[in-house]
Amino acid sequence: MKKMSTREAYGRAITEFGATNQFFVLDADLSKATRTDIFAKQFPSRFFNMGIAECDMMSTAAGMATCGKKVFASTFAMFATGRAYEQIRNSIAYPKLNVKIAATHGGVLIGPDGGSHQCIEDISLMRTIPGMVVLAPADAVEARAVVEAAIEYDGPVYMRFGRSDVPIIYDTENFEFKIGKGKTVLEGNDLTIIAIGDMVYEAMEAAKHLKEEGIEARVIDMCSVKPIDIDLIIKAANETGRIVTVEDHNIIGGLGSAVSEVLAENCPVSLKRIGIMDVFGRSGQVKELAEYFGINAKAIIDGVKELLVK
Amino acid sequence: MAIANTGGSNKLNLSYKRSKREMDKQEIQELEKIAAKIRWHTVHSIFSAGSGHPGGALSIADILATLYFDIMKINPLQPKWSERDRLVLSKGHAAPSYYAALALRGYFPVDDMVTLRNFDSYLQGHPDMKKIPGVDMSTGSLGQGLSVANGMALVSKFDGSGFRVFAMLGDGEIEEGQIWEAAMTASHYKLGNLTAFLDCNGLQIDGKVTDVMSPLPLKEKFQAFGWAVTEIDGHSIEAIKNAADWAQTIPEQPKLIICRTIKGKGVSFMENQAGWHGAAPNQEQWQVAQNELNQVLLSLGVKQ
């Protein structure tokens, strides 16, 4: 299976769309890691390195947007949503400006950098800002589509991209992405696994194993965490009765919480949230970390079985 | 309320537009009248609202009058005109005098000033660009406006449209670290089209700026950050105008105009009192303030 990180796909996508769209790209001294360097090389006059100053970067992006420009502002998820939270909230979101916050290195599966850099709160922080769109693509194809949707959308968008290479699960041909819409990637009626980002592939792997044991799991890619696809969640709850959420993010405030909110208000069913259990990350290889924090296919299989006997 | 109806004198004000030449006394006096009206509406609107920030709003009235009625290339009939000059009121709590300047300039009815901070009013407690015509950026959370102004100035340079960008900073506000990130950015990108006014009234909520967290020395700091700096009396229309003209003579550097001001300027009991940073006058205090502000207007020949 072909692999690519979603950050790499992001860098390529802004460069591809940058040829026909006159947007600006800002970075905070991480362009080689966020892959905005690809854009910078192609369109140097529309790339602005803001130095190691994320707060300044976000407000500068806002100022550009007040003049009618679309702006991508990139750094790691930790510094975008943590360091510059209030700039995003007050300079960008409050005036509903056209700034696209493209954060890479979301989650613990960024590997050896350790807990200080493994942002497990970004989706939670961004989701709570009024009007903010929150997108977490599963693979390179979806990452490209997310960038395209963000360009078309009028208003602030938060995009979360991963560091590690992940399998490409979608075909480039005929791939469609809509803000507010989830995608059923595998059919099944025994339960539904709703996942985002790198975890969508893991959920699909888990579903394959479960199928061998006679358990038919539906898998939904909920890339659009906000606005979330309420109808698709309700349908899954009604048809499959049980829901498992999977994310490389704190189980508090992220996808698990967003799905819980929909279920609790519309159709309470049994729910299991798989994710980071309200602890900080640590150094290690991606595989080791996935095993340790319980966010891989095996952990999903265990979680599903636990839920099924409830 | 007679004063409230003397605003919106657009035709007169547009006649100020002229290139570099000495301001004559009459022009200065016209701007002084505007500043006096701004002060009247500032205090009256805060009195009407029962809350607000008179001190730092009054200290910048002369700068706002000179910017909006002389310096800035704007058109109140087209608030979103893409090539207009911009002002980012980074010290957003000075909203009342900002609104008064915009109203008098014709962006919205002066009579609306009394709705400041009301539930059904568009005149929010702090500037909101989505609701208020003429407001170029929503502000209120201190320290972010200079970065925003940089973003605007970068666009002006990129597009070659050449509009000027002004930022209004407070001397307490620059304790925020982001200001210094932005100061670096402005000189790094050689934002010659950016001029920041630093309202040095010397006071912040908890007391003297130099006691709370001294940002001194101001001139040397900004110069070290690559800025061209001048220092003026922030209540002298002529000095403000001259400094804004000076700013245009230096193309490759951002400019800082350090404005020595008096917090609460124009209302005797508010002047130089940190306590009037964020407090509204009561009925009795408003009467005193109104008398003083009316006296100034009378002395300038404004009929009531």
Interface residues (C-beta under 8 A of the other chain):
Chain A: F24 S45 R46 F48 M50 G51 A53 C55 D56 M57 M58 S59 T60 A61 A62 G63 M64 A65 T66 C67 G68 K69 E86 Q87 N90 S91 Y94 P95 K96
Chain B: S82 R86 V88 D128 M129 K130 D136 M137 S138 G140 S141 Q144 G145 S147 V148 A149 N150 G151 M152 A153 L154 V155 S156 F158 D159 G177 Q178 E181 A182 M184 T185 H188 Y189
